[in-house]
Amino acid sequence: MEKKLQPMVGKLEKEFGVIASEYRGDVSLVIPAEKIVAACQRIQGLGFELLSALTAVDYWPQENPRFQVIYQFTSVASNLVLTLRVPVPGINPSLPSVSHLYRNANWRERELWDMFGIKFQGHSDLRRILMPVDWEGHPLRKDYPLGYEEPQFTFNFEEINLRKPYAKE
C-alpha cells in the first residue's frame, strides 16, 4: 500500500468500520450500503476528486449479497487510487445515490440500473441509458436469458440450416 494512502485508509476504518484488503498494491475497502454517501463525502474531503469508475459484479446464484457495487476514486493531485466495494442483496437491490457529490455518477448509476437493475435512491433521473426504453430485464445479470444462435460449421451445417426460418418456406 502506498505510504500516502495508509493514514487515509486508517481514518476510514475507524470512522466507518470498513474492511480493508490489498491485492498487488491496489487497496479495496468493503463498506455497508447505508454508509456509502457519508464515506464518499469523506473520501472527497481527503482529496479524491474523481470518481473514475462505478460498476458492479453479479455473484448469482448467491443471493445475499448477490451484487457488489464498486466505486473507484482517484486523487489526481496525489496520484492515488482507492476502491470501495458495497455488498447489495439480490432482492430489491438499491443504494443511495452519490450523484450530488460526483456529477459523473449520474450516468454511471443509470448504467448500473439499466444493465444490473440496481436502483439508486435519490437519483434525479434514473432511467435507461443504453437499452431501449421498452426493454425488459437487465442484460448483465447472470440469470438473464441468453438469446444467441448456434455457430454454423461444416460438421453441423445441414442441421442448423434446417432450423433457420428461411428453410421452412
MODELLER restraints for C-alpha pairs under 7 A, 6 or more apart:
rsr = mdl.restraints
at = mdl.atoms
rsr.add(forms.Gaussian(group=physical.xy_distance, feature=features.Distance(at['CA:1:A'], at['CA:25:A']), mean=5.15, stdev=0.5))
rsr.add(forms.Gaussian(group=physical.xy_distance, feature=features.Distance(at['CA:1:A'], at['CA:26:A']), mean=6.98, stdev=0.5))
rsr.add(forms.Gaussian(group=physical.xy_distance, feature=features.Distance(at['CA:1:A'], at['CA:27:A']), mean=6.82, stdev=0.5))
rsr.add(forms.Gaussian(group=physical.xy_distance, feature=features.Distance(at['CA:12:A'], at['CA:18:A']), mean=6.59, stdev=0.5))
rsr.add(forms.Gaussian(group=physical.xy_distance, feature=features.Distance(at['CA:13:A'], at['CA:19:A']), mean=6.81, stdev=0.5))
rsr.add(forms.Gaussian(group=physical.xy_distance, feature=features.Distance(at['CA:18:A'], at['CA:29:A']), mean=5.87, stdev=0.5))
rsr.add(forms.Gaussian(group=physical.xy_distance, feature=features.Distance(at['CA:18:A'], at['CA:30:A']), mean=5.47, stdev=0.5))
rsr.add(forms.Gaussian(group=physical.xy_distance, feature=features.Distance(at['CA:18:A'], at['CA:31:A']), mean=4.96, stdev=0.5))
rsr.add(forms.Gaussian(group=physical.xy_distance, feature=features.Distance(at['CA:19:A'], at['CA:29:A']), mean=5.43, stdev=0.5))
rsr.add(forms.Gaussian(group=physical.xy_distance, feature=features.Distance(at['CA:19:A'], at['CA:30:A']), mean=5.11, stdev=0.5))
rsr.add(forms.Gaussian(group=physical.xy_distance, feature=features.Distance(at['CA:19:A'], at['CA:31:A']), mean=6.89, stdev=0.5))
rsr.add(forms.Gaussian(group=physical.xy_distance, feature=features.Distance(at['CA:20:A'], at['CA:27:A']), mean=6.99, stdev=0.5))
rsr.add(forms.Gaussian(group=physical.xy_distance, feature=features.Distance(at['CA:20:A'], at['CA:28:A']), mean=5.79, stdev=0.5))
rsr.add(forms.Gaussian(group=physical.xy_distance, feature=features.Distance(at['CA:20:A'], at['CA:29:A']), mean=4.46, stdev=0.5))
rsr.add(forms.Gaussian(group=physical.xy_distance, feature=features.Distance(at['CA:20:A'], at['CA:30:A']), mean=6.52, stdev=0.5))
rsr.add(forms.Gaussian(group=physical.xy_distance, feature=features.Distance(at['CA:21:A'], at['CA:27:A']), mean=5.90, stdev=0.5))
rsr.add(forms.Gaussian(group=physical.xy_distance, feature=features.Distance(at['CA:21:A'], at['CA:28:A']), mean=5.33, stdev=0.5))
rsr.add(forms.Gaussian(group=physical.xy_distance, feature=features.Distance(at['CA:21:A'], at['CA:29:A']), mean=6.36, stdev=0.5))
rsr.add(forms.Gaussian(group=physical.xy_distance, feature=features.Distance(at['CA:22:A'], at['CA:28:A']), mean=6.08, stdev=0.5))
rsr.add(forms.Gaussian(group=physical.xy_distance, feature=features.Distance(at['CA:27:A'], at['CA:82:A']), mean=5.87, stdev=0.5))
rsr.add(forms.Gaussian(group=physical.xy_distance, feature=features.Distance(at['CA:27:A'], at['CA:83:A']), mean=6.27, stdev=0.5))
rsr.add(forms.Gaussian(group=physical.xy_distance, feature=features.Distance(at['CA:28:A'], at['CA:82:A']), mean=6.51, stdev=0.5))
rsr.add(forms.Gaussian(group=physical.xy_distance, feature=features.Distance(at['CA:28:A'], at['CA:83:A']), mean=4.69, stdev=0.5))
rsr.add(forms.Gaussian(group=physical.xy_distance, feature=features.Distance(at['CA:28:A'], at['CA:84:A']), mean=5.72, stdev=0.5))
rsr.add(forms.Gaussian(group=physical.xy_distance, feature=features.Distance(at['CA:28:A'], at['CA:85:A']), mean=6.91, stdev=0.5))
rsr.add(forms.Gaussian(group=physical.xy_distance, feature=features.Distance(at['CA:29:A'], at['CA:83:A']), mean=6.16, stdev=0.5))
rsr.add(forms.Gaussian(group=physical.xy_distance, feature=features.Distance(at['CA:29:A'], at['CA:84:A']), mean=4.78, stdev=0.5))
rsr.add(forms.Gaussian(group=physical.xy_distance, feature=features.Distance(at['CA:29:A'], at['CA:85:A']), mean=5.97, stdev=0.5))
rsr.add(forms.Gaussian(group=physical.xy_distance, feature=features.Distance(at['CA:30:A'], at['CA:84:A']), mean=5.85, stdev=0.5))
rsr.add(forms.Gaussian(group=physical.xy_distance, feature=features.Distance(at['CA:30:A'], at['CA:85:A']), mean=4.70, stdev=0.5))
rsr.add(forms.Gaussian(group=physical.xy_distance, feature=features.Distance(at['CA:30:A'], at['CA:86:A']), mean=5.87, stdev=0.5))
rsr.add(forms.Gaussian(group=physical.xy_distance, feature=features.Distance(at['CA:31:A'], at['CA:84:A']), mean=6.85, stdev=0.5))
rsr.add(forms.Gaussian(group=physical.xy_distance, feature=features.Distance(at['CA:31:A'], at['CA:85:A']), mean=6.29, stdev=0.5))
rsr.add(forms.Gaussian(group=physical.xy_distance, feature=features.Distance(at['CA:31:A'], at['CA:86:A']), mean=5.40, stdev=0.5))
rsr.add(forms.Gaussian(group=physical.xy_distance, feature=features.Distance(at['CA:32:A'], at['CA:86:A']), mean=5.91, stdev=0.5))
rsr.add(forms.Gaussian(group=physical.xy_distance, feature=features.Distance(at['CA:32:A'], at['CA:87:A']), mean=6.74, stdev=0.5))
rsr.add(forms.Gaussian(group=physical.xy_distance, feature=features.Distance(at['CA:33:A'], at['CA:86:A']), mean=5.81, stdev=0.5))
rsr.add(forms.Gaussian(group=physical.xy_distance, feature=features.Distance(at['CA:33:A'], at['CA:87:A']), mean=6.89, stdev=0.5))
rsr.add(forms.Gaussian(group=physical.xy_distance, feature=features.Distance(at['CA:33:A'], at['CA:95:A']), mean=6.16, stdev=0.5))
rsr.add(forms.Gaussian(group=physical.xy_distance, feature=features.Distance(at['CA:37:A'], at['CA:96:A']), mean=6.86, stdev=0.5))
rsr.add(forms.Gaussian(group=physical.xy_distance, feature=features.Distance(at['CA:37:A'], at['CA:98:A']), mean=6.07, stdev=0.5))
rsr.add(forms.Gaussian(group=physical.xy_distance, feature=features.Distance(at['CA:47:A'], at['CA:75:A']), mean=5.83, stdev=0.5))
rsr.add(forms.Gaussian(group=physical.xy_distance, feature=features.Distance(at['CA:48:A'], at['CA:73:A']), mean=5.92, stdev=0.5))
rsr.add(forms.Gaussian(group=physical.xy_distance, feature=features.Distance(at['CA:48:A'], at['CA:74:A']), mean=5.25, stdev=0.5))
rsr.add(forms.Gaussian(group=physical.xy_distance, feature=features.Distance(at['CA:48:A'], at['CA:75:A']), mean=4.14, stdev=0.5))
rsr.add(forms.Gaussian(group=physical.xy_distance, feature=features.Distance(at['CA:49:A'], at['CA:74:A']), mean=6.61, stdev=0.5))
rsr.add(forms.Gaussian(group=physical.xy_distance, feature=features.Distance(at['CA:49:A'], at['CA:75:A']), mean=5.81, stdev=0.5))
rsr.add(forms.Gaussian(group=physical.xy_distance, feature=features.Distance(at['CA:50:A'], at['CA:73:A']), mean=5.66, stdev=0.5))
rsr.add(forms.Gaussian(group=physical.xy_distance, feature=features.Distance(at['CA:50:A'], at['CA:74:A']), mean=5.16, stdev=0.5))
rsr.add(forms.Gaussian(group=physical.xy_distance, feature=features.Distance(at['CA:50:A'], at['CA:75:A']), mean=6.52, stdev=0.5))
rsr.add(forms.Gaussian(group=physical.xy_distance, feature=features.Distance(at['CA:51:A'], at['CA:72:A']), mean=5.93, stdev=0.5))
rsr.add(forms.Gaussian(group=physical.xy_distance, feature=features.Distance(at['CA:51:A'], at['CA:73:A']), mean=4.58, stdev=0.5))
rsr.add(forms.Gaussian(group=physical.xy_distance, feature=features.Distance(at['CA:51:A'], at['CA:74:A']), mean=6.38, stdev=0.5))
rsr.add(forms.Gaussian(group=physical.xy_distance, feature=features.Distance(at['CA:51:A'], at['CA:102:A']), mean=6.51, stdev=0.5))
rsr.add(forms.Gaussian(group=physical.xy_distance, feature=features.Distance(at['CA:52:A'], at['CA:72:A']), mean=5.61, stdev=0.5))
rsr.add(forms.Gaussian(group=physical.xy_distance, feature=features.Distance(at['CA:52:A'], at['CA:73:A']), mean=5.55, stdev=0.5))
rsr.add(forms.Gaussian(group=physical.xy_distance, feature=features.Distance(at['CA:52:A'], at['CA:74:A']), mean=6.19, stdev=0.5))
rsr.add(forms.Gaussian(group=physical.xy_distance, feature=features.Distance(at['CA:53:A'], at['CA:71:A']), mean=5.88, stdev=0.5))
rsr.add(forms.Gaussian(group=physical.xy_distance, feature=features.Distance(at['CA:53:A'], at['CA:72:A']), mean=4.94, stdev=0.5))
rsr.add(forms.Gaussian(group=physical.xy_distance, feature=features.Distance(at['CA:54:A'], at['CA:70:A']), mean=5.60, stdev=0.5))
rsr.add(forms.Gaussian(group=physical.xy_distance, feature=features.Distance(at['CA:54:A'], at['CA:71:A']), mean=4.70, stdev=0.5))
rsr.add(forms.Gaussian(group=physical.xy_distance, feature=features.Distance(at['CA:54:A'], at['CA:72:A']), mean=6.37, stdev=0.5))
rsr.add(forms.Gaussian(group=physical.xy_distance, feature=features.Distance(at['CA:54:A'], at['CA:108:A']), mean=6.05, stdev=0.5))
rsr.add(forms.Gaussian(group=physical.xy_distance, feature=features.Distance(at['CA:55:A'], at['CA:69:A']), mean=5.81, stdev=0.5))
rsr.add(forms.Gaussian(group=physical.xy_distance, feature=features.Distance(at['CA:55:A'], at['CA:70:A']), mean=5.25, stdev=0.5))
rsr.add(forms.Gaussian(group=physical.xy_distance, feature=features.Distance(at['CA:55:A'], at['CA:71:A']), mean=6.83, stdev=0.5))
rsr.add(forms.Gaussian(group=physical.xy_distance, feature=features.Distance(at['CA:55:A'], at['CA:112:A']), mean=6.66, stdev=0.5))
rsr.add(forms.Gaussian(group=physical.xy_distance, feature=features.Distance(at['CA:56:A'], at['CA:67:A']), mean=6.57, stdev=0.5))
rsr.add(forms.Gaussian(group=physical.xy_distance, feature=features.Distance(at['CA:56:A'], at['CA:68:A']), mean=5.50, stdev=0.5))
rsr.add(forms.Gaussian(group=physical.xy_distance, feature=features.Distance(at['CA:56:A'], at['CA:69:A']), mean=4.24, stdev=0.5))
rsr.add(forms.Gaussian(group=physical.xy_distance, feature=features.Distance(at['CA:56:A'], at['CA:70:A']), mean=5.62, stdev=0.5))
rsr.add(forms.Gaussian(group=physical.xy_distance, feature=features.Distance(at['CA:57:A'], at['CA:67:A']), mean=5.46, stdev=0.5))
rsr.add(forms.Gaussian(group=physical.xy_distance, feature=features.Distance(at['CA:57:A'], at['CA:68:A']), mean=5.29, stdev=0.5))
rsr.add(forms.Gaussian(group=physical.xy_distance, feature=features.Distance(at['CA:57:A'], at['CA:69:A']), mean=6.55, stdev=0.5))
rsr.add(forms.Gaussian(group=physical.xy_distance, feature=features.Distance(at['CA:58:A'], at['CA:66:A']), mean=5.90, stdev=0.5))
rsr.add(forms.Gaussian(group=physical.xy_distance, feature=features.Distance(at['CA:58:A'], at['CA:67:A']), mean=4.66, stdev=0.5))
rsr.add(forms.Gaussian(group=physical.xy_distance, feature=features.Distance(at['CA:58:A'], at['CA:68:A']), mean=6.88, stdev=0.5))
rsr.add(forms.Gaussian(group=physical.xy_distance, feature=features.Distance(at['CA:58:A'], at['CA:141:A']), mean=6.27, stdev=0.5))
rsr.add(forms.Gaussian(group=physical.xy_distance, feature=features.Distance(at['CA:58:A'], at['CA:142:A']), mean=6.51, stdev=0.5))
rsr.add(forms.Gaussian(group=physical.xy_distance, feature=features.Distance(at['CA:59:A'], at['CA:66:A']), mean=5.02, stdev=0.5))
rsr.add(forms.Gaussian(group=physical.xy_distance, feature=features.Distance(at['CA:59:A'], at['CA:67:A']), mean=5.86, stdev=0.5))
rsr.add(forms.Gaussian(group=physical.xy_distance, feature=features.Distance(at['CA:60:A'], at['CA:66:A']), mean=5.72, stdev=0.5))
rsr.add(forms.Gaussian(group=physical.xy_distance, feature=features.Distance(at['CA:60:A'], at['CA:142:A']), mean=6.14, stdev=0.5))
rsr.add(forms.Gaussian(group=physical.xy_distance, feature=features.Distance(at['CA:63:A'], at['CA:89:A']), mean=6.15, stdev=0.5))
rsr.add(forms.Gaussian(group=physical.xy_distance, feature=features.Distance(at['CA:63:A'], at['CA:90:A']), mean=5.03, stdev=0.5))
rsr.add(forms.Gaussian(group=physical.xy_distance, feature=features.Distance(at['CA:64:A'], at['CA:89:A']), mean=4.80, stdev=0.5))
rsr.add(forms.Gaussian(group=physical.xy_distance, feature=features.Distance(at['CA:64:A'], at['CA:90:A']), mean=6.27, stdev=0.5))
rsr.add(forms.Gaussian(group=physical.xy_distance, feature=features.Distance(at['CA:65:A'], at['CA:87:A']), mean=5.51, stdev=0.5))
rsr.add(forms.Gaussian(group=physical.xy_distance, feature=features.Distance(at['CA:65:A'], at['CA:88:A']), mean=5.20, stdev=0.5))
rsr.add(forms.Gaussian(group=physical.xy_distance, feature=features.Distance(at['CA:65:A'], at['CA:89:A']), mean=4.33, stdev=0.5))
rsr.add(forms.Gaussian(group=physical.xy_distance, feature=features.Distance(at['CA:65:A'], at['CA:90:A']), mean=6.38, stdev=0.5))
rsr.add(forms.Gaussian(group=physical.xy_distance, feature=features.Distance(at['CA:66:A'], at['CA:88:A']), mean=6.27, stdev=0.5))
rsr.add(forms.Gaussian(group=physical.xy_distance, feature=features.Distance(at['CA:66:A'], at['CA:89:A']), mean=5.20, stdev=0.5))
rsr.add(forms.Gaussian(group=physical.xy_distance, feature=features.Distance(at['CA:66:A'], at['CA:90:A']), mean=4.74, stdev=0.5))
rsr.add(forms.Gaussian(group=physical.xy_distance, feature=features.Distance(at['CA:67:A'], at['CA:87:A']), mean=5.93, stdev=0.5))
rsr.add(forms.Gaussian(group=physical.xy_distance, feature=features.Distance(at['CA:67:A'], at['CA:88:A']), mean=5.06, stdev=0.5))
rsr.add(forms.Gaussian(group=physical.xy_distance, feature=features.Distance(at['CA:67:A'], at['CA:89:A']), mean=6.38, stdev=0.5))
rsr.add(forms.Gaussian(group=physical.xy_distance, feature=features.Distance(at['CA:67:A'], at['CA:90:A']), mean=6.65, stdev=0.5))
rsr.add(forms.Gaussian(group=physical.xy_distance, feature=features.Distance(at['CA:68:A'], at['CA:85:A']), mean=6.04, stdev=0.5))
rsr.add(forms.Gaussian(group=physical.xy_distance, feature=features.Distance(at['CA:68:A'], at['CA:86:A']), mean=5.25, stdev=0.5))
rsr.add(forms.Gaussian(group=physical.xy_distance, feature=features.Distance(at['CA:68:A'], at['CA:87:A']), mean=4.45, stdev=0.5))
rsr.add(forms.Gaussian(group=physical.xy_distance, feature=features.Distance(at['CA:68:A'], at['CA:88:A']), mean=5.77, stdev=0.5))
rsr.add(forms.Gaussian(group=physical.xy_distance, feature=features.Distance(at['CA:69:A'], at['CA:85:A']), mean=5.68, stdev=0.5))
rsr.add(forms.Gaussian(group=physical.xy_distance, feature=features.Distance(at['CA:69:A'], at['CA:86:A']), mean=5.09, stdev=0.5))
rsr.add(forms.Gaussian(group=physical.xy_distance, feature=features.Distance(at['CA:69:A'], at['CA:87:A']), mean=6.55, stdev=0.5))
rsr.add(forms.Gaussian(group=physical.xy_distance, feature=features.Distance(at['CA:70:A'], at['CA:83:A']), mean=6.87, stdev=0.5))
rsr.add(forms.Gaussian(group=physical.xy_distance, feature=features.Distance(at['CA:70:A'], at['CA:84:A']), mean=5.71, stdev=0.5))
rsr.add(forms.Gaussian(group=physical.xy_distance, feature=features.Distance(at['CA:70:A'], at['CA:85:A']), mean=4.61, stdev=0.5))
rsr.add(forms.Gaussian(group=physical.xy_distance, feature=features.Distance(at['CA:70:A'], at['CA:86:A']), mean=6.44, stdev=0.5))
rsr.add(forms.Gaussian(group=physical.xy_distance, feature=features.Distance(at['CA:71:A'], at['CA:83:A']), mean=5.64, stdev=0.5))
rsr.add(forms.Gaussian(group=physical.xy_distance, feature=features.Distance(at['CA:71:A'], at['CA:84:A']), mean=5.03, stdev=0.5))
rsr.add(forms.Gaussian(group=physical.xy_distance, feature=features.Distance(at['CA:71:A'], at['CA:85:A']), mean=6.43, stdev=0.5))
rsr.add(forms.Gaussian(group=physical.xy_distance, feature=features.Distance(at['CA:72:A'], at['CA:82:A']), mean=5.84, stdev=0.5))
rsr.add(forms.Gaussian(group=physical.xy_distance, feature=features.Distance(at['CA:72:A'], at['CA:83:A']), mean=4.37, stdev=0.5))
rsr.add(forms.Gaussian(group=physical.xy_distance, feature=features.Distance(at['CA:72:A'], at['CA:84:A']), mean=6.37, stdev=0.5))
rsr.add(forms.Gaussian(group=physical.xy_distance, feature=features.Distance(at['CA:73:A'], at['CA:81:A']), mean=5.69, stdev=0.5))
rsr.add(forms.Gaussian(group=physical.xy_distance, feature=features.Distance(at['CA:73:A'], at['CA:82:A']), mean=5.19, stdev=0.5))
rsr.add(forms.Gaussian(group=physical.xy_distance, feature=features.Distance(at['CA:73:A'], at['CA:83:A']), mean=6.13, stdev=0.5))
rsr.add(forms.Gaussian(group=physical.xy_distance, feature=features.Distance(at['CA:74:A'], at['CA:80:A']), mean=5.75, stdev=0.5))
rsr.add(forms.Gaussian(group=physical.xy_distance, feature=features.Distance(at['CA:74:A'], at['CA:81:A']), mean=4.55, stdev=0.5))
rsr.add(forms.Gaussian(group=physical.xy_distance, feature=features.Distance(at['CA:74:A'], at['CA:82:A']), mean=6.47, stdev=0.5))
rsr.add(forms.Gaussian(group=physical.xy_distance, feature=features.Distance(at['CA:75:A'], at['CA:81:A']), mean=6.37, stdev=0.5))
rsr.add(forms.Gaussian(group=physical.xy_distance, feature=features.Distance(at['CA:93:A'], at['CA:118:A']), mean=5.03, stdev=0.5))
rsr.add(forms.Gaussian(group=physical.xy_distance, feature=features.Distance(at['CA:93:A'], at['CA:119:A']), mean=6.26, stdev=0.5))
rsr.add(forms.Gaussian(group=physical.xy_distance, feature=features.Distance(at['CA:94:A'], at['CA:118:A']), mean=5.25, stdev=0.5))
rsr.add(forms.Gaussian(group=physical.xy_distance, feature=features.Distance(at['CA:94:A'], at['CA:119:A']), mean=4.42, stdev=0.5))
rsr.add(forms.Gaussian(group=physical.xy_distance, feature=features.Distance(at['CA:94:A'], at['CA:120:A']), mean=5.55, stdev=0.5))
rsr.add(forms.Gaussian(group=physical.xy_distance, feature=features.Distance(at['CA:94:A'], at['CA:121:A']), mean=6.83, stdev=0.5))
rsr.add(forms.Gaussian(group=physical.xy_distance, feature=features.Distance(at['CA:95:A'], at['CA:119:A']), mean=6.37, stdev=0.5))
rsr.add(forms.Gaussian(group=physical.xy_distance, feature=features.Distance(at['CA:95:A'], at['CA:120:A']), mean=4.94, stdev=0.5))
rsr.add(forms.Gaussian(group=physical.xy_distance, feature=features.Distance(at['CA:95:A'], at['CA:121:A']), mean=6.02, stdev=0.5))
rsr.add(forms.Gaussian(group=physical.xy_distance, feature=features.Distance(at['CA:96:A'], at['CA:120:A']), mean=5.22, stdev=0.5))
rsr.add(forms.Gaussian(group=physical.xy_distance, feature=features.Distance(at['CA:96:A'], at['CA:121:A']), mean=4.64, stdev=0.5))
rsr.add(forms.Gaussian(group=physical.xy_distance, feature=features.Distance(at['CA:96:A'], at['CA:122:A']), mean=6.41, stdev=0.5))
rsr.add(forms.Gaussian(group=physical.xy_distance, feature=features.Distance(at['CA:97:A'], at['CA:120:A']), mean=4.96, stdev=0.5))
rsr.add(forms.Gaussian(group=physical.xy_distance, feature=features.Distance(at['CA:97:A'], at['CA:121:A']), mean=5.56, stdev=0.5))
rsr.add(forms.Gaussian(group=physical.xy_distance, feature=features.Distance(at['CA:97:A'], at['CA:122:A']), mean=5.64, stdev=0.5))
rsr.add(forms.Gaussian(group=physical.xy_distance, feature=features.Distance(at['CA:97:A'], at['CA:123:A']), mean=5.49, stdev=0.5))
rsr.add(forms.Gaussian(group=physical.xy_distance, feature=features.Distance(at['CA:98:A'], at['CA:105:A']), mean=6.49, stdev=0.5))
rsr.add(forms.Gaussian(group=physical.xy_distance, feature=features.Distance(at['CA:99:A'], at['CA:105:A']), mean=4.73, stdev=0.5))
rsr.add(forms.Gaussian(group=physical.xy_distance, feature=features.Distance(at['CA:99:A'], at['CA:106:A']), mean=4.99, stdev=0.5))
rsr.add(forms.Gaussian(group=physical.xy_distance, feature=features.Distance(at['CA:99:A'], at['CA:123:A']), mean=6.87, stdev=0.5))
rsr.add(forms.Gaussian(group=physical.xy_distance, feature=features.Distance(at['CA:109:A'], at['CA:120:A']), mean=6.82, stdev=0.5))
rsr.add(forms.Gaussian(group=physical.xy_distance, feature=features.Distance(at['CA:110:A'], at['CA:126:A']), mean=5.58, stdev=0.5))
rsr.add(forms.Gaussian(group=physical.xy_distance, feature=features.Distance(at['CA:110:A'], at['CA:127:A']), mean=6.17, stdev=0.5))
rsr.add(forms.Gaussian(group=physical.xy_distance, feature=features.Distance(at['CA:110:A'], at['CA:128:A']), mean=6.34, stdev=0.5))
rsr.add(forms.Gaussian(group=physical.xy_distance, feature=features.Distance(at['CA:110:A'], at['CA:129:A']), mean=6.17, stdev=0.5))
rsr.add(forms.Gaussian(group=physical.xy_distance, feature=features.Distance(at['CA:111:A'], at['CA:129:A']), mean=6.02, stdev=0.5))
rsr.add(forms.Gaussian(group=physical.xy_distance, feature=features.Distance(at['CA:111:A'], at['CA:130:A']), mean=6.90, stdev=0.5))
rsr.add(forms.Gaussian(group=physical.xy_distance, feature=features.Distance(at['CA:112:A'], at['CA:118:A']), mean=6.05, stdev=0.5))
rsr.add(forms.Gaussian(group=physical.xy_distance, feature=features.Distance(at['CA:113:A'], at['CA:119:A']), mean=5.61, stdev=0.5))
rsr.add(forms.Gaussian(group=physical.xy_distance, feature=features.Distance(at['CA:114:A'], at['CA:128:A']), mean=5.08, stdev=0.5))
rsr.add(forms.Gaussian(group=physical.xy_distance, feature=features.Distance(at['CA:114:A'], at['CA:129:A']), mean=6.54, stdev=0.5))
rsr.add(forms.Gaussian(group=physical.xy_distance, feature=features.Distance(at['CA:114:A'], at['CA:130:A']), mean=6.85, stdev=0.5))
rsr.add(forms.Gaussian(group=physical.xy_distance, feature=features.Distance(at['CA:114:A'], at['CA:131:A']), mean=6.91, stdev=0.5))
rsr.add(forms.Gaussian(group=physical.xy_distance, feature=features.Distance(at['CA:114:A'], at['CA:138:A']), mean=6.01, stdev=0.5))
rsr.add(forms.Gaussian(group=physical.xy_distance, feature=features.Distance(at['CA:115:A'], at['CA:138:A']), mean=4.69, stdev=0.5))
rsr.add(forms.Gaussian(group=physical.xy_distance, feature=features.Distance(at['CA:115:A'], at['CA:139:A']), mean=5.36, stdev=0.5))
rsr.add(forms.Gaussian(group=physical.xy_distance, feature=features.Distance(at['CA:115:A'], at['CA:140:A']), mean=5.15, stdev=0.5))
rsr.add(forms.Gaussian(group=physical.xy_distance, feature=features.Distance(at['CA:116:A'], at['CA:138:A']), mean=5.15, stdev=0.5))
rsr.add(forms.Gaussian(group=physical.xy_distance, feature=features.Distance(at['CA:116:A'], at['CA:139:A']), mean=6.88, stdev=0.5))
rsr.add(forms.Gaussian(group=physical.xy_distance, feature=features.Distance(at['CA:116:A'], at['CA:140:A']), mean=5.59, stdev=0.5))
rsr.add(forms.Gaussian(group=physical.xy_distance, feature=features.Distance(at['CA:116:A'], at['CA:141:A']), mean=5.50, stdev=0.5))
rsr.add(forms.Gaussian(group=physical.xy_distance, feature=features.Distance(at['CA:117:A'], at['CA:138:A']), mean=5.79, stdev=0.5))
rsr.add(forms.Gaussian(group=physical.xy_distance, feature=features.Distance(at['CA:138:A'], at['CA:144:A']), mean=6.87, stdev=0.5))
rsr.add(forms.Gaussian(group=physical.xy_distance, feature=features.Distance(at['CA:152:A'], at['CA:160:A']), mean=6.58, stdev=0.5))
rsr.add(forms.Gaussian(group=physical.xy_distance, feature=features.Distance(at['CA:161:A'], at['CA:167:A']), mean=6.76, stdev=0.5))
